Amino acid sequence: MTFAELKTELAARGFDYLSDTRQGYFINRAYQEMCAENDWPFLEDSTTGTAPLTIADMRTVESVVNSTQSYRLSPLDPRNIMEEDDDLTTTGTPVYYYLSATTTLKVYPANTADTLSVRYYHVPPDLSDDADTPEVPAAWRHLIVDGAAAYAYFDSDNPEMGREMLSLWAEGKARMADALLVQQHDQPDDMVLSVVDHQDA
């Protein structure tokens, strides 16, 4: 479903009195809320660069690897660094990463030379052109209209229908999570580890 088709579906549910702009507002509100609820696989992204590295569409970080020296950095709350070191500008080989101003990734100790490989989940852009297609997989795009309808009901002073639609929307998103977030059905066999005693007899 394109942006135009999503608005057409919303209008068909009784919201044809809304302007095109207003329909688009509710569609994008529901779309962004859906995308923000989980680290969906369709939002996974990656980038490389040196710190401080600004990633404008970053929502959450999956991993940070120092690809120059081939090791993974650990996340850290910068307040903990301040308590122990009191100087975030200390330079050296980076061990930790942290976020500054939401979309800027920094490392500690500070280092501007090593290349970082960052896997993250991005914030999709709002739908704007009628031909735009949401990043949500096709099988689940109807849920965007469910969410938009819920918000439109509340906007039209019909909270009862709004709450009912929110409930249906939540059920749909739960099914979507079951389908997209639990994709490894086979589990590894139990492993039996034996300990060999190397002490001299």
N, C-alpha and C positions, 0 to 999 in steps of 0.2 A: 504494500500500500504506500502510495506517495503522500506527501503533505496534502495535496489537493484531495486525494481519495479519503484521507483521514477526516478532513473537514466535511466532506460530503456525507460520510457515515455519521458524524456527530450531528449534522443538520437533520438527517433522516430519523434520528432518535428523538426528535421533537425540539431541536434547537436551531431550526432554520431561521428563527427571528434574530439570532445573533449575527452581528457583522462578521465579515471575513476575518477582520483583525482580531475580534473577540474570540472567534472559534480557534484561530491560530494560537492565541494566548493560552487557552485551556489545553489544547493539544500539546504545546511545548511544556507547560507546567507538569502535566502527567508524564510526558516522555522523560523529562529530566529527573523527576522523582523516582521513576522506575529504575533508571540507570544508576541512581545514587544509592539504591538499597543494597546492592551486592557488588562484589568484584566479579562482574560477568565476564565470561571468556571472550565475548565479542568486543569488549572494551580494552582488552590487553594490548599493550603497545610497548615500544622500546625506543631508546635513543642513546647517543653517546656524546661525550664532551668532557671538558675539564671543569672542576669546581672553581667558583660557584656556578652551578648549572641551572639555568632557569628553564622550566618546562611549563609552558603557559597553560596546557590543557590537563595537567596532572591532578588526579584526585587522590589516589593512594599509591604507595610504592610497594612493589613486590620484592625486588632485590636490587642491590647495587654491587657491582663487581669492579675491582680495580683491574682492568684488562691489560694495563701496562705491566703489572707485576703478578697477575693471575691469582687473585684471592678475593674472597667476598668480604665486604664491609658489614659491620653490625649496626643496627639502628641505636640511637641514643638520644635521650632528652637533653638538650643543651643546658638545662638548668643544673643537671648533675655535673656537667663539665665545669660550669661556673663555680659550683660548690667546692670542687676538688682542685681546680687549676686557676680559676678566676681570670683566665685569659684565653678566649676562643681563637686568638690570632697566633697561638703557638704553632710553629711550623714543624713538619717532619713527614714521616710515612703515615698516611691516613689509616686509621683503624675503624673509625666510626663515621656514620653519616647522620645528618639531621636536616630538618626542613626549616627554612626561614621565609617569612612572608608567604607561607602556604605553597608557593610554586617554585621556590628556589632551594636547590639541594646543595648543602655544604658538607665539608668533611672535617674531621678532627683526628689528629693534628692537621692544620690547614695545609693544603697542597694544591698548586695551580698547574702542575706539570703532568701528573699521571692522568691517563684517559679512563673515564668511568663508563661502564655499560649499565644502563638503568632499565629495568623492566618495571612497568607501571600500568595502572588502569586510568584511562583518560576520561575527561568530561566531553561528551559529544557536543558539537555545536547545535544551537537551536535550528529547527527547520525554518526556512524562510521562503525559498522559491517553491512554487507548486510542484515542481518535479523532484524536489528533495526527497530522499528515502531515509527513514530512520535506521539506525544501526541495529536495532532490535531484530532478531531473526524473523522472517516472514510469518512463521506459524504463530507468533506471539504478538504481532503488531496490533491486533484487535484490542488488546488490553490497554493500549494507549487511549483508545476511544472510551473504554470503560472508565478510566481515571478522569478523562476530560469531562465526561458526562456527570460524574460525581461532583466535580468542582462547579460545573454549570448549574446543577440542581441547587447547590448551596447558594450560588450567586443569585438564583431566581427565587430565593426565600422558600425553598422546598427542602428543609433539612431532613425530613423523613426519607424522601427518595434519595437524598444525598448519602445518608448513612447506609441505606440498603445497597446502593451502588458501590460505596466504599468497601462493604463487606464482600460483595461479589468480586470486586477488583483485587482485594487481598487474597481471596481463594485462587484466583487466576494466577497471581504472581507467585503464590506458593507452589502451584503446579509447574510454573516456568522454572522456578529454582530447583525443584526435584529433577526436572528434565535436563537442565543445563549445568548444574553445579555438582551433580553426582554422576559422573561419566565413567568412572572406573568401576565396572561391575565385578571384575575378577580380582581376587585378593591373593596376595602371596601366601604360599604354603608356610606352615609353621617351621621355623628353623631350630634345629637342635645343635647347640654349640658344645663342643667337647674341649675340655681344658687338658692340655698335655703338660705333665710335670717334667721339667727339664733338669731337676735337681739330680745330682749324682746319686746313684744307688748306694 
